[in-house]
Amino acid sequence: MSIIETEITNETVALPLPIRVRLAGPRDCEALCELLDRPEYAEEQVMTWLQTPGTTLLVAQSELGILGVAVLFTRIIPGPDAGMHKVVEVDNLVVRADQRGRRIGRRLLAAVVEWARQRRASQVEVCIGDVNRDAKRFYESFGFAHAVDRLVLAA
């Protein structure tokens, strides 16, 4: 299943490479592990994501292989009108280091939003820390707005 298809230009290849965004599966585990920062925990983390209900992994792929991943959590929350609302949270969005700066993250995020709309989610959220200014600028440039309605207590 391809959620979105687009093209990127790779400096080592003269022609644009088509990329597509699709659901990840167990066969993608090795490539997904290579995207993560902590290799000693990567396989366990990827397999946990793949096996956890309500968690979805979308991957951006080209002939070069997997270029990026978005880890999504879907949850149902009560809404202000006493109804229930579906929320998709972007837990993690990573693009392969040698492919950054080529708008793959934006294309992956566009696919996330489209995927959420197809599932009738009322909103897409991302939680970023105060120290990650680049991530904040990235999401704000996409149209995400700051919202302060969550209180957190460490367990």
Residue pairs with C-beta under 8 A, 6 or more apart in sequence:
1 22
1 23
2 20
2 21
2 22
3 20
3 21
3 22
3 23
3 58
3 111
3 114
3 115
4 20
4 21
4 107
4 110
4 111
4 114
5 18
5 19
5 20
5 21
6 18
6 19
6 20
6 107
7 16
7 17
7 18
7 19
8 16
8 17
8 19
8 62
8 67
8 99
8 102
8 103
8 104
8 107
9 16
9 17
9 102
10 16
10 17
10 64
10 99
10 102
17 62
17 63
17 64
18 62
18 63
19 60
19 61
19 62
19 67
19 104
19 107
20 60
20 61
20 62
21 58
21 59
21 60
21 61
21 107
21 108
21 111
22 58
22 59
22 61
23 56
23 57
23 58
23 59
24 32
24 50
24 57
24 58
24 59
24 69
25 50
26 47
26 50
28 57
28 59
28 66
29 43
29 46
29 47
29 50
31 59
31 65
31 66
32 42
32 46
32 57
32 59
32 66
32 69
33 39
33 42
33 43
33 46
34 42
34 96
35 66
35 68
35 69
35 94
35 95
35 96
36 42
36 45
36 46
36 94
38 45
46 57
49 55
49 57
49 71
50 57
54 73
54 74
54 75
55 71
55 72
55 73
55 74
55 91
56 71
56 72
56 74
56 115
57 69
57 70
57 71
57 72
58 69
58 70
58 72
58 108
58 111
58 112
58 115
59 66
59 67
59 68
59 69
59 70
60 66
60 67
60 68
60 69
60 95
60 104
60 107
60 108
60 111
61 67
64 99
66 96
67 95
67 96
67 99
67 104
68 93
68 94
68 95
68 96
68 99
68 104
68 105
68 108
69 92
69 93
69 94
69 108
70 90
70 92
70 93
70 108
70 109
70 111
70 112
71 90
71 91
71 92
71 93
72 88
72 89
72 90
72 91
72 112
72 115
72 116
73 88
73 89
73 91
74 86
74 87
74 88
74 89
74 119
74 121
75 86
75 87
75 89
76 84
76 85
76 86
76 87
77 84
77 85
77 87
78 84
78 85
79 85
79 122
85 121
85 122
85 123
86 119
86 120
86 121
86 122
87 121
87 122
87 123
87 124
87 125
88 112
88 115
88 116
88 119
88 121
88 123
88 124
88 125
89 124
89 125
89 126
89 127
90 109
90 112
90 124
90 125
90 126
93 105
93 108
93 109
93 112
93 126
95 104
95 105
95 108
96 104
105 138
106 142
109 139
109 142
112 124
113 124
116 123
116 124
124 144
125 147
126 135
126 139
126 144
127 150
128 135
128 136
128 139
140 146
